[in-house]
Amino acid sequence: MGRLTYAVRLRSLTGALLGYYRHPGLEEPKRGTVLSRDSDLIGGPWRVSDYAQTDLSAPAKNVLIVEPAGS
C-alpha cells in the first residue's frame, strides 16, 4: 500500500474536495492513474490529471487533482 494519504480535489487545487485517498499499489499515484473504486471518494471513477506531493504524510500537503475517468 502507498505510504502517503492524499486530499482529492476536482479539476484544480481549489476544486471541490472529494475525500481522502491512500493508493493500494506499491507506487504512489501519478498522472493518468485511475483511482481504486474501493476508496470512499464521492462519485468516480477518477483519473489523476495532476498532483502536488511532499514527503510528509499529511493529506493537506499531498493533493491529487482528478477528472472523471471517462473524459
mmCIF file as Biopython writes it, N, C-alpha, C and O atoms, coordinates in Angstrom:
data_model
#
loop_
_atom_site.group_PDB
_atom_site.id
_atom_site.type_symbol
_atom_site.label_atom_id
_atom_site.label_alt_id
_atom_site.label_comp_id
_atom_site.label_asym_id
_atom_site.label_entity_id
_atom_site.label_seq_id
_atom_site.pdbx_PDB_ins_code
_atom_site.Cartn_x
_atom_site.Cartn_y
_atom_site.Cartn_z
_atom_site.occupancy
_atom_site.B_iso_or_equiv
_atom_site.auth_seq_id
_atom_site.auth_asym_id
_atom_site.pdbx_PDB_model_num
ATOM 1   N N  . MET A ? 1  ? 0.847   -1.188 0.000   1.0 0.0 1  A 1 
ATOM 2   C CA . MET A ? 1  ? 0.000   0.000  0.000   1.0 0.0 1  A 1 
ATOM 3   C C  . MET A ? 1  ? 0.880   1.234  0.000   1.0 0.0 1  A 1 
ATOM 4   O O  . MET A ? 1  ? 1.939   1.252  0.627   1.0 0.0 1  A 1 
ATOM 5   N N  . GLY A ? 2  ? 0.441   2.261  -0.701  1.0 0.0 2  A 1 
ATOM 6   C CA . GLY A ? 2  ? 1.166   3.529  -0.721  1.0 0.0 2  A 1 
ATOM 7   C C  . GLY A ? 2  ? 1.346   4.069  0.690   1.0 0.0 2  A 1 
ATOM 8   O O  . GLY A ? 2  ? 0.577   3.741  1.594   1.0 0.0 2  A 1 
ATOM 9   N N  . ARG A ? 3  ? 2.352   4.887  0.866   1.0 0.0 3  A 1 
ATOM 10  C CA . ARG A ? 3  ? 2.651   5.362  2.213   1.0 0.0 3  A 1 
ATOM 11  C C  . ARG A ? 3  ? 2.069   6.728  2.527   1.0 0.0 3  A 1 
ATOM 12  O O  . ARG A ? 3  ? 2.080   7.155  3.682   1.0 0.0 3  A 1 
ATOM 13  N N  . LEU A ? 4  ? 1.556   7.423  1.505   1.0 0.0 4  A 1 
ATOM 14  C CA . LEU A ? 4  ? 1.023   8.764  1.707   1.0 0.0 4  A 1 
ATOM 15  C C  . LEU A ? 4  ? -0.494  8.787  1.600   1.0 0.0 4  A 1 
ATOM 16  O O  . LEU A ? 4  ? -1.095  7.980  0.891   1.0 0.0 4  A 1 
ATOM 17  N N  . THR A ? 5  ? -1.099  9.723  2.316   1.0 0.0 5  A 1 
ATOM 18  C CA . THR A ? 5  ? -2.529  9.967  2.203   1.0 0.0 5  A 1 
ATOM 19  C C  . THR A ? 5  ? -2.689  11.281 1.452   1.0 0.0 5  A 1 
ATOM 20  O O  . THR A ? 5  ? -1.966  12.247 1.698   1.0 0.0 5  A 1 
ATOM 21  N N  . TYR A ? 6  ? -3.654  11.300 0.527   1.0 0.0 6  A 1 
ATOM 22  C CA . TYR A ? 6  ? -3.875  12.461 -0.333  1.0 0.0 6  A 1 
ATOM 23  C C  . TYR A ? 6  ? -5.266  13.036 -0.131  1.0 0.0 6  A 1 
ATOM 24  O O  . TYR A ? 6  ? -6.231  12.299 0.074   1.0 0.0 6  A 1 
ATOM 25  N N  . ALA A ? 7  ? -5.361  14.374 -0.193  1.0 0.0 7  A 1 
ATOM 26  C CA . ALA A ? 7  ? -6.648  15.028 -0.370  1.0 0.0 7  A 1 
ATOM 27  C C  . ALA A ? 7  ? -6.920  14.942 -1.868  1.0 0.0 7  A 1 
ATOM 28  O O  . ALA A ? 7  ? -6.008  15.138 -2.671  1.0 0.0 7  A 1 
ATOM 29  N N  . VAL A ? 8  ? -8.151  14.655 -2.251  1.0 0.0 8  A 1 
ATOM 30  C CA . VAL A ? 8  ? -8.504  14.530 -3.672  1.0 0.0 8  A 1 
ATOM 31  C C  . VAL A ? 8  ? -9.448  15.670 -4.025  1.0 0.0 8  A 1 
ATOM 32  O O  . VAL A ? 8  ? -10.509 15.828 -3.422  1.0 0.0 8  A 1 
ATOM 33  N N  . ARG A ? 9  ? -9.039  16.468 -5.020  1.0 0.0 9  A 1 
ATOM 34  C CA . ARG A ? 9  ? -9.818  17.637 -5.428  1.0 0.0 9  A 1 
ATOM 35  C C  . ARG A ? 9  ? -10.181 17.554 -6.903  1.0 0.0 9  A 1 
ATOM 36  O O  . ARG A ? 9  ? -9.422  17.032 -7.719  1.0 0.0 9  A 1 
ATOM 37  N N  . LEU A ? 10 ? -11.339 18.073 -7.221  1.0 0.0 10 A 1 
ATOM 38  C CA . LEU A ? 10 ? -11.867 18.034 -8.580  1.0 0.0 10 A 1 
ATOM 39  C C  . LEU A ? 10 ? -11.311 19.175 -9.423  1.0 0.0 10 A 1 
ATOM 40  O O  . LEU A ? 10 ? -11.580 20.344 -9.146  1.0 0.0 10 A 1 
ATOM 41  N N  . ARG A ? 11 ? -10.541 18.842 -10.444 1.0 0.0 11 A 1 
ATOM 42  C CA . ARG A ? 11 ? -10.068 19.721 -11.530 1.0 0.0 11 A 1 
ATOM 43  C C  . ARG A ? 11 ? -9.079  20.828 -11.169 1.0 0.0 11 A 1 
ATOM 44  O O  . ARG A ? 11 ? -8.514  21.436 -12.078 1.0 0.0 11 A 1 
ATOM 45  N N  . SER A ? 12 ? -8.838  21.122 -9.877  1.0 0.0 12 A 1 
ATOM 46  C CA . SER A ? 12 ? -7.843  22.147 -9.520  1.0 0.0 12 A 1 
ATOM 47  C C  . SER A ? 12 ? -7.483  22.019 -8.041  1.0 0.0 12 A 1 
ATOM 48  O O  . SER A ? 12 ? -8.149  21.309 -7.287  1.0 0.0 12 A 1 
ATOM 49  N N  . LEU A ? 13 ? -6.421  22.715 -7.639  1.0 0.0 13 A 1 
ATOM 50  C CA . LEU A ? 13 ? -6.018  22.697 -6.225  1.0 0.0 13 A 1 
ATOM 51  C C  . LEU A ? 13 ? -7.071  23.308 -5.317  1.0 0.0 13 A 1 
ATOM 52  O O  . LEU A ? 13 ? -7.095  23.034 -4.118  1.0 0.0 13 A 1 
ATOM 53  N N  . THR A ? 14 ? -7.940  24.133 -5.883  1.0 0.0 14 A 1 
ATOM 54  C CA . THR A ? 14 ? -9.003  24.757 -5.090  1.0 0.0 14 A 1 
ATOM 55  C C  . THR A ? 14 ? -10.376 24.152 -5.400  1.0 0.0 14 A 1 
ATOM 56  O O  . THR A ? 14 ? -11.396 24.654 -4.928  1.0 0.0 14 A 1 
ATOM 57  N N  . GLY A ? 15 ? -10.401 23.074 -6.192  1.0 0.0 15 A 1 
ATOM 58  C CA . GLY A ? 15 ? -11.657 22.427 -6.565  1.0 0.0 15 A 1 
ATOM 59  C C  . GLY A ? 15 ? -12.325 21.735 -5.388  1.0 0.0 15 A 1 
ATOM 60  O O  . GLY A ? 15 ? -11.764 21.658 -4.295  1.0 0.0 15 A 1 
ATOM 61  N N  . ALA A ? 16 ? -13.519 21.237 -5.625  1.0 0.0 16 A 1 
ATOM 62  C CA . ALA A ? 16 ? -14.288 20.555 -4.584  1.0 0.0 16 A 1 
ATOM 63  C C  . ALA A ? 16 ? -13.486 19.387 -4.007  1.0 0.0 16 A 1 
ATOM 64  O O  . ALA A ? 16 ? -12.873 18.615 -4.744  1.0 0.0 16 A 1 
ATOM 65  N N  . LEU A ? 17 ? -13.502 19.274 -2.686  1.0 0.0 17 A 1 
ATOM 66  C CA . LEU A ? 17 ? -12.833 18.171 -2.010  1.0 0.0 17 A 1 
ATOM 67  C C  . LEU A ? 17 ? -13.715 16.932 -2.118  1.0 0.0 17 A 1 
ATOM 68  O O  . LEU A ? 17 ? -14.844 16.920 -1.628  1.0 0.0 17 A 1 
ATOM 69  N N  . LEU A ? 18 ? -13.195 15.895 -2.758  1.0 0.0 18 A 1 
ATOM 70  C CA . LEU A ? 18 ? -13.957 14.656 -2.955  1.0 0.0 18 A 1 
ATOM 71  C C  . LEU A ? 18 ? -13.712 13.650 -1.844  1.0 0.0 18 A 1 
ATOM 72  O O  . LEU A ? 18 ? -14.459 12.681 -1.707  1.0 0.0 18 A 1 
ATOM 73  N N  . GLY A ? 19 ? -12.690 13.868 -1.064  1.0 0.0 19 A 1 
ATOM 74  C CA . GLY A ? 19 ? -12.373 12.967 0.034   1.0 0.0 19 A 1 
ATOM 75  C C  . GLY A ? 19 ? -10.873 12.768 0.149   1.0 0.0 19 A 1 
ATOM 76  O O  . GLY A ? 19 ? -10.081 13.559 -0.364  1.0 0.0 19 A 1 
ATOM 77  N N  . TYR A ? 20 ? -10.499 11.694 0.834   1.0 0.0 20 A 1 
ATOM 78  C CA . TYR A ? 20 ? -9.087  11.382 1.060   1.0 0.0 20 A 1 
ATOM 79  C C  . TYR A ? 20 ? -8.794  9.997  0.507   1.0 0.0 20 A 1 
ATOM 80  O O  . TYR A ? 20 ? -9.667  9.130  0.470   1.0 0.0 20 A 1 
ATOM 81  N N  . TYR A ? 21 ? -7.564  9.804  0.080   1.0 0.0 21 A 1 
ATOM 82  C CA . TYR A ? 21 ? -7.218  8.583  -0.658  1.0 0.0 21 A 1 
ATOM 83  C C  . TYR A ? 21 ? -5.835  8.084  -0.276  1.0 0.0 21 A 1 
ATOM 84  O O  . TYR A ? 21 ? -4.888  8.859  -0.143  1.0 0.0 21 A 1 
ATOM 85  N N  . ARG A ? 22 ? -5.742  6.785  -0.104  1.0 0.0 22 A 1 
ATOM 86  C CA . ARG A ? 22 ? -4.449  6.111  0.080   1.0 0.0 22 A 1 
ATOM 87  C C  . ARG A ? 22 ? -4.378  5.035  -0.991  1.0 0.0 22 A 1 
ATOM 88  O O  . ARG A ? 22 ? -5.214  4.132  -1.024  1.0 0.0 22 A 1 
ATOM 89  N N  . HIS A ? 23 ? -3.392  5.127  -1.857  1.0 0.0 23 A 1 
ATOM 90  C CA . HIS A ? 23 ? -3.290  4.238  -3.015  1.0 0.0 23 A 1 
ATOM 91  C C  . HIS A ? 23 ? -2.955  2.808  -2.583  1.0 0.0 23 A 1 
ATOM 92  O O  . HIS A ? 23 ? -2.046  2.601  -1.780  1.0 0.0 23 A 1 
ATOM 93  N N  . PRO A ? 24 ? -3.689  1.818  -3.116  1.0 0.0 24 A 1 
ATOM 94  C CA . PRO A ? 24 ? -3.439  0.432  -2.712  1.0 0.0 24 A 1 
ATOM 95  C C  . PRO A ? 24 ? -2.204  -0.193 -3.369  1.0 0.0 24 A 1 
ATOM 96  O O  . PRO A ? 24 ? -1.756  -1.255 -2.936  1.0 0.0 24 A 1 
ATOM 97  N N  . GLY A ? 25 ? -1.650  0.436  -4.396  1.0 0.0 25 A 1 
ATOM 98  C CA . GLY A ? 25 ? -0.498  -0.124 -5.113  1.0 0.0 25 A 1 
ATOM 99  C C  . GLY A ? 25 ? 0.817   0.118  -4.379  1.0 0.0 25 A 1 
ATOM 100 O O  . GLY A ? 25 ? 0.858   0.769  -3.335  1.0 0.0 25 A 1 
ATOM 101 N N  . LEU A ? 26 ? 1.872   -0.418 -4.945  1.0 0.0 26 A 1 
ATOM 102 C CA . LEU A ? 26 ? 3.200   -0.263 -4.351  1.0 0.0 26 A 1 
ATOM 103 C C  . LEU A ? 26 ? 3.772   1.121  -4.593  1.0 0.0 26 A 1 
ATOM 104 O O  . LEU A ? 26 ? 4.528   1.629  -3.765  1.0 0.0 26 A 1 
ATOM 105 N N  . GLU A ? 27 ? 3.424   1.741  -5.716  1.0 0.0 27 A 1 
ATOM 106 C CA . GLU A ? 27 ? 3.913   3.079  -6.041  1.0 0.0 27 A 1 
ATOM 107 C C  . GLU A ? 27 ? 2.813   4.107  -5.813  1.0 0.0 27 A 1 
ATOM 108 O O  . GLU A ? 27 ? 1.626   3.781  -5.848  1.0 0.0 27 A 1 
ATOM 109 N N  . GLU A ? 28 ? 3.217   5.345  -5.582  1.0 0.0 28 A 1 
ATOM 110 C CA . GLU A ? 28 ? 2.244   6.413  -5.397  1.0 0.0 28 A 1 
ATOM 111 C C  . GLU A ? 28 ? 1.588   6.739  -6.740  1.0 0.0 28 A 1 
ATOM 112 O O  . GLU A ? 28 ? 2.212   6.556  -7.785  1.0 0.0 28 A 1 
ATOM 113 N N  . PRO A ? 29 ? 0.327   7.224  -6.729  1.0 0.0 29 A 1 
ATOM 114 C CA . PRO A ? 29 ? -0.359  7.553  -7.986  1.0 0.0 29 A 1 
ATOM 115 C C  . PRO A ? 29 ? 0.323   8.711  -8.712  1.0 0.0 29 A 1 
ATOM 116 O O  . PRO A ? 29 ? 0.855   9.627  -8.086  1.0 0.0 29 A 1 
ATOM 117 N N  . LYS A ? 30 ? 0.295   8.653  -10.031 1.0 0.0 30 A 1 
ATOM 118 C CA . LYS A ? 30 ? 0.864   9.691  -10.901 1.0 0.0 30 A 1 
ATOM 119 C C  . LYS A ? 30 ? -0.193  10.107 -11.923 1.0 0.0 30 A 1 
ATOM 120 O O  . LYS A ? 30 ? -1.305  9.580  -11.911 1.0 0.0 30 A 1 
ATOM 121 N N  . ARG A ? 31 ? 0.141   11.043 -12.802 1.0 0.0 31 A 1 
ATOM 122 C CA . ARG A ? 31 ? -0.794  11.454 -13.859 1.0 0.0 31 A 1 
ATOM 123 C C  . ARG A ? 31 ? -1.238  10.230 -14.646 1.0 0.0 31 A 1 
ATOM 124 O O  . ARG A ? 31 ? -0.420  9.399  -15.040 1.0 0.0 31 A 1 
ATOM 125 N N  . GLY A ? 32 ? -2.536  10.128 -14.867 1.0 0.0 32 A 1 
ATOM 126 C CA . GLY A ? 32 ? -3.096  9.026  -15.636 1.0 0.0 32 A 1 
ATOM 127 C C  . GLY A ? 32 ? -3.570  7.854  -14.792 1.0 0.0 32 A 1 
ATOM 128 O O  . GLY A ? 32 ? -4.295  6.997  -15.297 1.0 0.0 32 A 1 
ATOM 129 N N  . THR A ? 33 ? -3.182  7.791  -13.520 1.0 0.0 33 A 1 
ATOM 130 C CA . THR A ? 33 ? -3.627  6.702  -12.650 1.0 0.0 33 A 1 
ATOM 131 C C  . THR A ? 33 ? -5.126  6.802  -12.414 1.0 0.0 33 A 1 
ATOM 132 O O  . THR A ? 33 ? -5.630  7.869  -12.063 1.0 0.0 33 A 1 
ATOM 133 N N  . VAL A ? 34 ? -5.839  5.702  -12.603 1.0 0.0 34 A 1 
ATOM 134 C CA . VAL A ? 34 ? -7.262  5.651  -12.251 1.0 0.0 34 A 1 
ATOM 135 C C  . VAL A ? 34 ? -7.331  5.176  -10.811 1.0 0.0 34 A 1 
ATOM 136 O O  . VAL A ? 34 ? -6.802  4.120  -10.465 1.0 0.0 34 A 1 
ATOM 137 N N  . LEU A ? 35 ? -7.990  5.970  -9.973  1.0 0.0 35 A 1 
ATOM 138 C CA . LEU A ? 35 ? -8.048  5.652  -8.551  1.0 0.0 35 A 1 
ATOM 139 C C  . LEU A ? 35 ? -8.949  4.457  -8.294  1.0 0.0 35 A 1 
ATOM 140 O O  . LEU A ? 35 ? -9.948  4.258  -8.984  1.0 0.0 35 A 1 
ATOM 141 N N  . SER A ? 36 ? -8.590  3.678  -7.311  1.0 0.0 36 A 1 
ATOM 142 C CA . SER A ? 36 ? -9.323  2.468  -6.949  1.0 0.0 36 A 1 
ATOM 143 C C  . SER A ? 36 ? -10.779 2.778  -6.609  1.0 0.0 36 A 1 
ATOM 144 O O  . SER A ? 36 ? -11.073 3.741  -5.900  1.0 0.0 36 A 1 
ATOM 145 N N  . ARG A ? 37 ? -11.673 1.956  -7.119  1.0 0.0 37 A 1 
ATOM 146 C CA . ARG A ? 37 ? -13.106 2.115  -6.802  1.0 0.0 37 A 1 
ATOM 147 C C  . ARG A ? 37 ? -13.409 1.719  -5.363  1.0 0.0 37 A 1 
ATOM 148 O O  . ARG A ? 37 ? -14.501 1.991  -4.865  1.0 0.0 37 A 1 
ATOM 149 N N  . ASP A ? 38 ? -12.464 1.084  -4.697  1.0 0.0 38 A 1 
ATOM 150 C CA . ASP A ? 38 ? -12.662 0.678  -3.306  1.0 0.0 38 A 1 
ATOM 151 C C  . ASP A ? 38 ? -12.491 1.828  -2.328  1.0 0.0 38 A 1 
ATOM 152 O O  . ASP A ? 38 ? -12.711 1.662  -1.129  1.0 0.0 38 A 1 
ATOM 153 N N  . SER A ? 39 ? -12.100 2.991  -2.829  1.0 0.0 39 A 1 
ATOM 154 C CA . SER A ? 39 ? -11.911 4.154  -1.958  1.0 0.0 39 A 1 
ATOM 155 C C  . SER A ? 39 ? -13.274 4.732  -1.580  1.0 0.0 39 A 1 
ATOM 156 O O  . SER A ? 39 ? -14.297 4.378  -2.166  1.0 0.0 39 A 1 
ATOM 157 N N  . ASP A ? 40 ? -13.267 5.612  -0.610  1.0 0.0 40 A 1 
ATOM 158 C CA . ASP A ? 40 ? -14.507 6.259  -0.149  1.0 0.0 40 A 1 
ATOM 159 C C  . ASP A ? 40 ? -14.724 7.616  -0.811  1.0 0.0 40 A 1 
ATOM 160 O O  . ASP A ? 40 ? -15.363 8.492  -0.228  1.0 0.0 40 A 1 
ATOM 161 N N  . LEU A ? 41 ? -14.202 7.800  -2.015  1.0 0.0 41 A 1 
ATOM 162 C CA . LEU A ? 41 ? -14.358 9.074  -2.709  1.0 0.0 41 A 1 
ATOM 163 C C  . LEU A ? 41 ? -15.772 9.224  -3.258  1.0 0.0 41 A 1 
ATOM 164 O O  . LEU A ? 41 ? -16.418 8.242  -3.625  1.0 0.0 41 A 1 
ATOM 165 N N  . ILE A ? 42 ? -16.236 10.455 -3.308  1.0 0.0 42 A 1 
ATOM 166 C CA . ILE A ? 42 ? -17.541 10.764 -3.877  1.0 0.0 42 A 1 
ATOM 167 C C  . ILE A ? 42 ? -17.473 10.556 -5.391  1.0 0.0 42 A 1 
ATOM 168 O O  . ILE A ? 42 ? -16.538 11.032 -6.037  1.0 0.0 42 A 1 
ATOM 169 N N  . GLY A ? 43 ? -18.447 9.856  -5.961  1.0 0.0 43 A 1 
ATOM 170 C CA . GLY A ? 43 ? -18.517 9.688  -7.410  1.0 0.0 43 A 1 
ATOM 171 C C  . GLY A ? 43 ? -17.422 8.790  -7.946  1.0 0.0 43 A 1 
ATOM 172 O O  . GLY A ? 43 ? -16.946 7.883  -7.263  1.0 0.0 43 A 1 
ATOM 173 N N  . GLY A ? 44 ? -17.032 9.060  -9.182  1.0 0.0 44 A 1 
ATOM 174 C CA . GLY A ? 44 ? -15.943 8.291  -9.778  1.0 0.0 44 A 1 
ATOM 175 C C  . GLY A ? 44 ? -16.463 7.374  -10.861 1.0 0.0 44 A 1 
ATOM 176 O O  . GLY A ? 44 ? -17.673 7.313  -11.077 1.0 0.0 44 A 1 
ATOM 177 N N  . PRO A ? 45 ? -15.612 6.676  -11.534 1.0 0.0 45 A 1 
ATOM 178 C CA . PRO A ? 45 ? -14.178 6.566  -11.285 1.0 0.0 45 A 1 
ATOM 179 C C  . PRO A ? 45 ? -13.432 7.849  -11.644 1.0 0.0 45 A 1 
ATOM 180 O O  . PRO A ? 45 ? -13.875 8.631  -12.486 1.0 0.0 45 A 1 
ATOM 181 N N  . TRP A ? 46 ? -12.280 8.049  -10.980 1.0 0.0 46 A 1 
ATOM 182 C CA . TRP A ? 46 ? -11.495 9.255  -11.145 1.0 0.0 46 A 1 
ATOM 183 C C  . TRP A ? 46 ? -10.111 8.941  -11.695 1.0 0.0 46 A 1 
ATOM 184 O O  . TRP A ? 46 ? -9.490  7.945  -11.323 1.0 0.0 46 A 1 
ATOM 185 N N  . ARG A ? 47 ? -9.636  9.814  -12.593 1.0 0.0 47 A 1 
ATOM 186 C CA . ARG A ? 47 ? -8.291  9.697  -13.148 1.0 0.0 47 A 1 
ATOM 187 C C  . ARG A ? 47 ? -7.480  10.907 -12.681 1.0 0.0 47 A 1 
ATOM 188 O O  . ARG A ? 47 ? -7.972  12.036 -12.706 1.0 0.0 47 A 1 
ATOM 189 N N  . VAL A ? 48 ? -6.245  10.670 -12.258 1.0 0.0 48 A 1 
ATOM 190 C CA . VAL A ? 48 ? -5.368  11.746 -11.800 1.0 0.0 48 A 1 
ATOM 191 C C  . VAL A ? 48 ? -4.922  12.582 -13.002 1.0 0.0 48 A 1 
ATOM 192 O O  . VAL A ? 48 ? -4.361  12.052 -13.961 1.0 0.0 48 A 1 
ATOM 193 N N  . SER A ? 49 ? -5.177  13.893 -12.942 1.0 0.0 49 A 1 
ATOM 194 C CA . SER A ? 49 ? -4.740  14.794 -14.009 1.0 0.0 49 A 1 
ATOM 195 C C  . SER A ? 49 ? -3.516  15.606 -13.583 1.0 0.0 49 A 1 
ATOM 196 O O  . SER A ? 49 ? -2.772  16.104 -14.428 1.0 0.0 49 A 1 
ATOM 197 N N  . ASP A ? 50 ? -3.311  15.737 -12.270 1.0 0.0 50 A 1 
ATOM 198 C CA . ASP A ? 50 ? -2.144  16.440 -11.742 1.0 0.0 50 A 1 
ATOM 199 C C  . ASP A ? 50 ? -2.044  16.106 -10.261 1.0 0.0 50 A 1 
ATOM 200 O O  . ASP A ? 50 ? -2.973  15.546 -9.679  1.0 0.0 50 A 1 
ATOM 201 N N  . TYR A ? 51 ? -0.934  16.446 -9.666  1.0 0.0 51 A 1 
ATOM 202 C CA . TYR A ? 51 ? -0.778  16.192 -8.240  1.0 0.0 51 A 1 
ATOM 203 C C  . TYR A ? 51 ? 0.276   17.111 -7.655  1.0 0.0 51 A 1 
ATOM 204 O O  . TYR A ? 51 ? 1.148   17.610 -8.367  1.0 0.0 51 A 1 
ATOM 205 N N  . ALA A ? 52 ? 0.187   17.331 -6.345  1.0 0.0 52 A 1 
ATOM 206 C CA . ALA A ? 52 ? 1.203   18.033 -5.571  1.0 0.0 52 A 1 
ATOM 207 C C  . ALA A ? 52 ? 1.565   17.083 -4.448  1.0 0.0 52 A 1 
ATOM 208 O O  . ALA A ? 52 ? 0.699   16.657 -3.684  1.0 0.0 52 A 1 
ATOM 209 N N  . GLN A ? 53 ? 2.842   16.750 -4.347  1.0 0.0 53 A 1 
ATOM 210 C CA . GLN A ? 53 ? 3.246   15.724 -3.384  1.0 0.0 53 A 1 
ATOM 211 C C  . GLN A ? 53 ? 4.490   16.170 -2.627  1.0 0.0 53 A 1 
ATOM 212 O O  . GLN A ? 53 ? 5.442   16.681 -3.217  1.0 0.0 53 A 1 
ATOM 213 N N  . THR A ? 54 ? 4.467   15.968 -1.313  1.0 0.0 54 A 1 
ATOM 214 C CA . THR A ? 54 ? 5.646   16.180 -0.483  1.0 0.0 54 A 1 
ATOM 215 C C  . THR A ? 54 ? 6.010   14.826 0.101   1.0 0.0 54 A 1 
ATOM 216 O O  . THR A ? 54 ? 5.378   13.824 -0.235  1.0 0.0 54 A 1 
ATOM 217 N N  . ASP A ? 55 ? 6.980   14.776 0.938   1.0 0.0 55 A 1 
ATOM 218 C CA . ASP A ? 55 ? 7.342   13.511 1.565   1.0 0.0 55 A 1 
ATOM 219 C C  . ASP A ? 55 ? 6.704   13.403 2.947   1.0 0.0 55 A 1 
ATOM 220 O O  . ASP A ? 55 ? 7.092   12.558 3.754   1.0 0.0 55 A 1 
ATOM 221 N N  . LEU A ? 56 ? 5.737   14.254 3.209   1.0 0.0 56 A 1 
ATOM 222 C CA . LEU A ? 56 ? 5.052   14.240 4.500   1.0 0.0 56 A 1 
ATOM 223 C C  . LEU A ? 56 ? 3.768   13.441 4.378   1.0 0.0 56 A 1 
ATOM 224 O O  . LEU A ? 56 ? 3.193   13.346 3.294   1.0 0.0 56 A 1 
ATOM 225 N N  . SER A ? 57 ? 3.319   12.872 5.473   1.0 0.0 57 A 1 
ATOM 226 C CA . SER A ? 57 ? 2.124   12.026 5.416   1.0 0.0 57 A 1 
ATOM 227 C C  . SER A ? 57 ? 0.824   12.816 5.519   1.0 0.0 57 A 1 
ATOM 228 O O  . SER A ? 57 ? -0.245  12.238 5.320   1.0 0.0 57 A 1 
ATOM 229 N N  . ALA A ? 58 ? 0.869   14.106 5.820   1.0 0.0 58 A 1 
ATOM 230 C CA . ALA A ? 58 ? -0.338  14.905 5.999   1.0 0.0 58 A 1 
ATOM 231 C C  . ALA A ? 58 ? -1.047  15.135 4.667   1.0 0.0 58 A 1 
ATOM 232 O O  . ALA A ? 58 ? -0.424  15.621 3.723   1.0 0.0 58 A 1 
ATOM 233 N N  . PRO A ? 59 ? -2.348  14.794 4.566   1.0 0.0 59 A 1 
ATOM 234 C CA . PRO A ? 59 ? -3.052  14.971 3.297   1.0 0.0 59 A 1 
ATOM 235 C C  . PRO A ? 59 ? -3.122  16.419 2.831   1.0 0.0 59 A 1 
ATOM 236 O O  . PRO A ? 59 ? -3.280  16.664 1.635   1.0 0.0 59 A 1 
ATOM 237 N N  . ALA A ? 60 ? -3.010  17.379 3.732   1.0 0.0 60 A 1 
ATOM 238 C CA . ALA A ? 60 ? -3.024  18.785 3.307   1.0 0.0 60 A 1 
ATOM 239 C C  . ALA A ? 60 ? -1.790  19.104 2.458   1.0 0.0 60 A 1 
ATOM 240 O O  . ALA A ? 60 ? -1.805  20.066 1.691   1.0 0.0 60 A 1 
ATOM 241 N N  . LYS A ? 61 ? -0.745  18.325 2.583   1.0 0.0 61 A 1 
ATOM 242 C CA . LYS A ? 61 ? 0.494   18.544 1.835   1.0 0.0 61 A 1 
ATOM 243 C C  . LYS A ? 61 ? 0.562   17.705 0.557   1.0 0.0 61 A 1 
ATOM 244 O O  . LYS A ? 61 ? 1.448   17.916 -0.271  1.0 0.0 61 A 1 
ATOM 245 N N  . ASN A ? 62 ? -0.358  16.763 0.388   1.0 0.0 62 A 1 
ATOM 246 C CA . ASN A ? 62 ? -0.376  15.864 -0.763  1.0 0.0 62 A 1 
ATOM 247 C C  . ASN A ? 62 ? -1.766  15.911 -1.387  1.0 0.0 62 A 1 
ATOM 248 O O  . ASN A ? 62 ? -2.744  15.497 -0.766  1.0 0.0 62 A 1 
ATOM 249 N N  . VAL A ? 63 ? -1.850  16.410 -2.604  1.0 0.0 63 A 1 
ATOM 250 C CA . VAL A ? 63 ? -3.147  16.604 -3.246  1.0 0.0 63 A 1 
ATOM 251 C C  . VAL A ? 63 ? -3.144  15.941 -4.614  1.0 0.0 63 A 1 
ATOM 252 O O  . VAL A ? 63 ? -2.219  16.125 -5.405  1.0 0.0 63 A 1 
ATOM 253 N N  . LEU A ? 64 ? -4.184  15.171 -4.881  1.0 0.0 64 A 1 
ATOM 254 C CA . LEU A ? 64 ? -4.416  14.623 -6.214  1.0 0.0 64 A 1 
ATOM 255 C C  . LEU A ? 64 ? -5.510  15.451 -6.853  1.0 0.0 64 A 1 
ATOM 256 O O  . LEU A ? 64 ? -6.565  15.663 -6.255  1.0 0.0 64 A 1 
ATOM 257 N N  . ILE A ? 65 ? -5.263  15.921 -8.070  1.0 0.0 65 A 1 
ATOM 258 C CA . ILE A ? 65 ? -6.284  16.648 -8.828  1.0 0.0 65 A 1 
ATOM 259 C C  . ILE A ? 65 ? -6.821  15.645 -9.841  1.0 0.0 65 A 1 
ATOM 260 O O  . ILE A ? 65 ? -6.063  15.040 -10.599 1.0 0.0 65 A 1 
ATOM 261 N N  . VAL A ? 66 ? -8.128  15.480 -9.840  1.0 0.0 66 A 1 
ATOM 262 C CA . VAL A ? 66 ? -8.733  14.427 -10.668 1.0 0.0 66 A 1 
ATOM 263 C C  . VAL A ? 66 ? -9.785  14.981 -11.617 1.0 0.0 66 A 1 
ATOM 264 O O  . VAL A ? 66 ? -10.278 16.099 -11.463 1.0 0.0 66 A 1 
ATOM 265 N N  . GLU A ? 67 ? -10.104 14.158 -12.595 1.0 0.0 67 A 1 
ATOM 266 C CA . GLU A ? 67 ? -11.206 14.413 -13.534 1.0 0.0 67 A 1 
ATOM 267 C C  . GLU A ? 67 ? -11.911 13.070 -13.720 1.0 0.0 67 A 1 
ATOM 268 O O  . GLU A ? 67 ? -11.335 12.023 -13.424 1.0 0.0 67 A 1 
ATOM 269 N N  . PRO A ? 68 ? -13.141 13.090 -14.203 1.0 0.0 68 A 1 
ATOM 270 C CA . PRO A ? 68 ? -13.807 11.809 -14.445 1.0 0.0 68 A 1 
ATOM 271 C C  . PRO A ? 68 ? -12.987 10.939 -15.390 1.0 0.0 68 A 1 
ATOM 272 O O  . PRO A ? 68 ? -12.462 11.436 -16.387 1.0 0.0 68 A 1 
ATOM 273 N N  . ALA A ? 69 ? -12.874 9.661  -15.093 1.0 0.0 69 A 1 
ATOM 274 C CA . ALA A ? 69 ? -12.047 8.749  -15.890 1.0 0.0 69 A 1 
ATOM 275 C C  . ALA A ? 69 ? -12.573 8.590  -17.314 1.0 0.0 69 A 1 
ATOM 276 O O  . ALA A ? 69 ? -11.814 8.207  -18.204 1.0 0.0 69 A 1 
ATOM 277 N N  . GLY A ? 70 ? -13.833 8.870  -17.545 1.0 0.0 70 A 1 
ATOM 278 C CA . GLY A ? 70 ? -14.398 8.732  -18.872 1.0 0.0 70 A 1 
ATOM 279 C C  . GLY A ? 70 ? -14.171 9.913  -19.788 1.0 0.0 70 A 1 
ATOM 280 O O  . GLY A ? 70 ? -14.556 9.869  -20.956 1.0 0.0 70 A 1 
ATOM 281 N N  . SER A ? 71 ? -13.537 10.996 -19.273 1.0 0.0 71 A 1 
ATOM 282 C CA . SER A ? 71 ? -13.375 12.200 -20.106 1.0 0.0 71 A 1 
ATOM 283 C C  . SER A ? 71 ? -12.003 12.300 -20.705 1.0 0.0 71 A 1 
ATOM 284 O O  . SER A ? 71 ? -11.713 13.253 -21.429 1.0 0.0 71 A 1 
#
